[in-house]
Amino acid sequence: MPSKNLNRYRDIINHHKNGFKELKCYVYALCEIRDGKKIPFYIGKGTGTRCLSHLFEKKENKKTQKIKKLLEEDRLAIDILRHGLDSKVYSVVEATCIDLLDVEDLENLVKGSGSKYLGRLSLEESLNLYAKEETEVRPEHSGLAFILNKTYRSSMPPIELLEATRGTWSKPPRDETIKFAYATYHKIVKEVYVIEGWLPAGTQQYFFRDRKLGDERLKSRWEFIGRIADDKVRELYLGRKLKMGRSYGTPFIRV
């Protein structure tokens, strides 16, 4: 039996068809009402009744389970954050809202299609993006700069950033000159790791990525064993714009 609250949202769909059209492109938040406050747990964008479609999804996952529970407890709220937008702007607004929340339990699987625009950075990092000065890696810190422009997001916990950096790579150089790994986002260094060795891709456990030994997709790929570099090394590069050559289509560059 559908809950009375779910039926209430069905009534909203039936009685406000013109209103949904007038919203045009919009960005919305699914919220949990807790102690009188609305706590967002999902940010989305869409047109028409998109913001209500999650309530009627049949697929079972963390998001739909949470929605069902909140509906039963009458603690679900849906807020329209911005409306009357065009299809380009609402993607940027969605990605900005996700970056701004910076919460680990946000149920979005991706950070939003507006991610082609530069995401959240500190003031100094943002200014460094456009600075002419670039930091050159010292010979004793030579290694690989991994380009994470499509995967990095500001809310990444440290272990997820490590997993995104350490693997899984096709034909990475693994000679003795490759001592450090630099996690970079549009040339800005987000973390520095010491490379202690290389293993076939999928050997180590992954918590945020589907990577398992024996997977045909990982055949002939590699991942490194590593740890966060000492503070003296990190202080030289973190938040700086790294001097890098052309990648020629590869996701890593020798530095």
Sequence and secondary structure as in RCSB ss.txt:
>XXXX:A:sequence
MPSKNLNRYRDIINHHKNGFKELKCYVYALCEIRDGKKIPFYIGKGTGTRCLSHLFEKKENKKTQKIKKLLEEDR
LAIDILRHGLDSKVYSVVEATCIDLLDVEDLENLVKGSGSKYLGRLSLEESLNLYAKEETEVRPEHSGLAFILNK
TYRSSMPPIELLEATRGTWSKPPRDETIKFAYATYHKIVKEVYVIEGWLPAGTQQYFFRDRKLGDERLKSRWEFI
GRIADDKVRELYLGRKLKMGRSYGTPFIRV
>XXXX:A:secstr
   HHHHHHHHHHHH HHHHHHH EEEEEEEEEETTEEEEEEEEEESTTHHHHGGG  S SHHHHHHHHHHHTT 
EEEEEEEEEE HHHHHHHHHHHHHHH  TT   SS  GGGGS     HHHHHHHT S  B   GGG EEEEE TT
T  TT  HHHHHHHHH  EES   STT  EEEEEETTEEEEEEEEEEEEETT S  SSS   TT GGGTTEEEEE
EEE  HHHHHHHTTSBB     TT SEEE 
